[in-house]
């Protein structure tokens, strides 16, 4: 049996400025139209934290899985291992809280400062996620 998942950001008008209400509405929309699960951005998890874990609570209430968390994004041009570790550890922690089994690493940089450093940083991020 296949499961159908959607990235919550595709259900928001402007995912970069989403509020907690927008995140909850996207979760509800995903459940209402029959998705089995959602991919959650770390940004949206942060926005909806409040006094508890609103995202996790809503996912449980709506019986949705979250097998993917997005994203490790601060690694590409990070200048030291501590910054890479902080970014990856945060993303993996969100994933663990949501029960995700996959983490997505994305490069949002317009340019790479140094390809060798970027490759090393991605390797470190992957090792932390593993």
N, C-alpha and C positions, 0 to 999 in steps of 0.2 A: 504494500500500500504506500502510495506517495503522499507526502505532506506538502501543503502549499504555504509558503511564507512570503511576507512582504517587509520591506524596509519601512519603518515608521515615517521616515522623512518624506517618502513619496506621497504620504497622506496629509501633508501639511502645506499650507500656502507658502510659508517661508521658514524652512526648518532651521535656518541659522539664527532666527530671532524668536523661536518657539517659546511659549510660556508653559507652565505646568498644565494649564487647562488644554492647551493645544496637544500636548503629549498624551494626556488622558483621552481626549477626543479621538486621536489617531488610533490608540489601542482599541477603543470602543468600535470605531469604524472597521478595523481589521477583524474583530470578532463578529460584528454584525453581518459582514459580507461573507463570512465563512472561512477565513484564513485559519490555519492551524497554529501559526506562530508568527513572530515578528523579529526583525533585526532591530536592535536598539543602539542609538548613538550614545556614547559616553556623555556628550553634551546634554542630551535630553534626560539622561539619568540624573545628572547634576541639577538641571533646572527643576526637576520634579522631586528632589530629595525632601525638602521641607522638614517636618518633624519626624519623618519616618522614611520608608521607601515606597513612595506612591506608585512608581512604575511596577515594582515587584508585586505589591498588593493588588494593583489593577490587573496585571497579567494573571495572577492566581484567580482572582474573582471571575475573570472572563475566560478562564481555562485555556490560555494561550501559552505556548512555549516560546522561549527566546534562545535559540541555539547559537546565535551569532551576535557578537557585540562589535560595534564600530566606534572608534577606531584608535589604533595606535597611530598618532599623527605627528608627534614631536621628535621623531628619531632622525629624519632625513638630514637635516643640517645641524643637529646637536653637536656642540663642541666638546662634550665630555661624556664619559660613561654614566655619571650620576644623573644627568638629564635624560639620557636614554632609559635608564633603569626606572626613574620616576614616572615617565610617560607610560612605559610598558607595564609596570607594576600597577599603576592606576587602572589602565584598561583591563588588565587581567582580573583585577579585584572586582571591577564592575561585572565582568563576565561571570566570575564565580558567584557573585551575589544573585545574578539572574539565572544561573544554571546553564550558561552558554558553554558549548564545547568548541567553539571556533572564535578566534579573534581576527579582525581584519586590520592589516597595516596599510595605510594610505600615505601617499606623498602629496602634500598640498603646497609644496614649495614651488615658486615660479622657476627657480633655478637651483641646481645642486652646487654647493660650495666646493665640494671635493668628492669625486666618485668613490675613491677608496674609503674615505671616512663614512660616506653614506652606506656603502656595502657592509662595512664593519658594524655600523649602528643597526642596520636591518638584521644582521646576524645575531647581535646581542638581543634585540627585541624578540626575535623568533625563539631564541634560547630561553628567555624569560617566560614567554607564552607557553612553551613546551613544558 
